[in-house]
């Protein structure tokens, strides 16, 4: 049985159904494509969570499909910032409590605003990090949005 993470416990508290899916981690390849392959999900349904900082809002999270890259200008516009930049890798764990390859939009140290790629609404189920490397949470997009109070918008572009 996969171990419970803060992200999973939050979903339990909210009585949101989900599935935990574990996989073997390759430290040299933490890409969304590899995760998708290992859990048997299309890459467009494997959402990665990125940590950014806006010039007005401070830290924000962005959740985008694994086959896309973050559009910083679009994220800035949606989040009410003039400029948004990715936080340095060394800041990710102190800010979120999660390490690279295991950042979840759920259960971060502090609740940050979450912005999600709008095309998520077209999907029946998605995969997000459970908060540790080697474990994904499978849930409906509507449940993720409800649990995180996420704001949707066009924030990603083709890699």
Buried (B, 14 or more C-beta within 10 A) or exposed (E): EBEBBBBBEBBEEEEBEBEBBBBEBBEEEBBBEBBBEBBEBEBBBBBBBBBBBBEEBEBBBBBBBBBBEBBBEBBBBBBEBEEBEBBEEEEBBEBBBBBEBBBBBBBBEEEBBBBBBBBBEEBEEBBBBBBBBBBBBBBBBEBBBEBBEBBBBEBBEEE
